[in-house]
Amino acid sequence: MAGFKFRLDGLRATVLAALPAQQASPANGDQSFMKPVADFITAEIGKMDGKFNGVMVLANGEFDKQTGRTVATIQIYGKKL
């Protein structure tokens, strides 16, 4: 089983650039689910109104390929910076 937990806060472009670098724990464990998580968050940020030039992302969860179990909480807040 692998898990992830991260908080990103800043300009939209900065947060979008940092998303692909997020890693699951343990670092030597399964990282395959992190790209779909980053892709989902990227898509949701893309749907935000243009008046928000900043964003804060709070994300945590865990996944296990063998059991097919995935649990995640992702919160995305638009900010005017």
C-alpha positions as CSV (number, residue, x, y, z in Angstrom):
1,M,0.0,0.0,0.0
2,A,1.2,3.5,-0.8
3,G,-0.1,6.9,0.4
4,F,0.4,10.5,-0.4
5,K,0.0,13.8,1.4
6,F,0.9,17.2,0.1
7,R,-0.1,20.9,0.3
8,L,0.7,23.3,-2.5
9,D,-0.1,27.0,-2.3
10,G,0.8,29.8,-4.7
11,L,0.3,31.1,-8.2
12,R,-1.6,28.7,-10.5
13,A,1.4,28.2,-12.8
14,T,3.7,27.4,-9.8
15,V,1.3,24.9,-8.4
16,L,0.7,23.2,-11.8
17,A,4.5,23.0,-12.2
18,A,4.9,21.4,-8.8
19,L,2.2,18.7,-9.2
20,P,4.2,16.2,-11.3
21,A,7.0,16.2,-8.6
22,Q,4.7,14.9,-5.8
23,Q,5.6,11.5,-4.6
24,A,3.8,8.7,-2.8
25,S,5.1,7.3,0.5
26,P,7.2,5.2,0.8
27,A,9.3,6.8,-1.9
28,N,10.6,3.4,-3.1
29,G,7.0,2.1,-3.3
30,D,4.3,2.2,-6.0
31,Q,4.3,5.6,-7.6
32,S,2.0,4.7,-10.5
33,F,-1.1,6.3,-9.0
34,M,0.5,9.8,-8.6
35,K,0.3,10.7,-12.3
36,P,-3.5,10.2,-12.4
37,V,-3.9,12.2,-9.2
38,A,-1.8,15.0,-10.7
39,D,-3.7,14.9,-13.9
40,F,-7.1,15.1,-12.1
41,I,-6.0,18.1,-10.0
42,T,-4.6,19.8,-13.1
43,A,-7.9,19.4,-14.9
44,E,-9.8,20.7,-11.9
45,I,-7.5,23.8,-11.6
46,G,-8.1,24.3,-15.4
47,K,-11.8,24.6,-14.8
48,M,-11.5,27.4,-12.2
49,D,-12.6,30.9,-13.1
50,G,-9.9,33.0,-14.6
51,K,-10.3,35.6,-11.8
52,F,-8.3,33.2,-9.5
53,N,-4.6,33.6,-10.3
54,G,-3.7,31.5,-7.3
55,V,-4.6,28.2,-5.9
56,M,-4.2,26.1,-2.8
57,V,-4.3,22.3,-3.0
58,L,-4.6,20.0,0.0
59,A,-4.5,16.3,-0.9
60,N,-4.0,13.1,0.9
61,G,-4.9,9.5,0.3
62,E,-3.8,5.9,-0.1
63,F,-4.0,3.3,-2.8
64,D,-3.4,-0.5,-3.0
65,K,-3.2,-2.1,-6.5
66,Q,-3.6,-5.6,-5.1
67,T,-6.9,-4.9,-3.4
68,G,-8.1,-2.3,-5.9
69,R,-8.7,0.1,-3.0
70,T,-8.3,3.8,-3.4
71,V,-9.2,6.5,-0.9
72,A,-8.4,10.2,-1.4
73,T,-9.4,13.6,-0.1
74,I,-8.5,16.5,-2.4
75,Q,-9.5,20.1,-1.7
76,I,-8.8,22.9,-4.2
77,Y,-9.3,26.5,-3.3
78,G,-9.1,29.4,-5.8
79,K,-7.2,32.5,-4.5
80,K,-6.8,36.1,-5.8
81,L,-3.1,36.9,-5.3
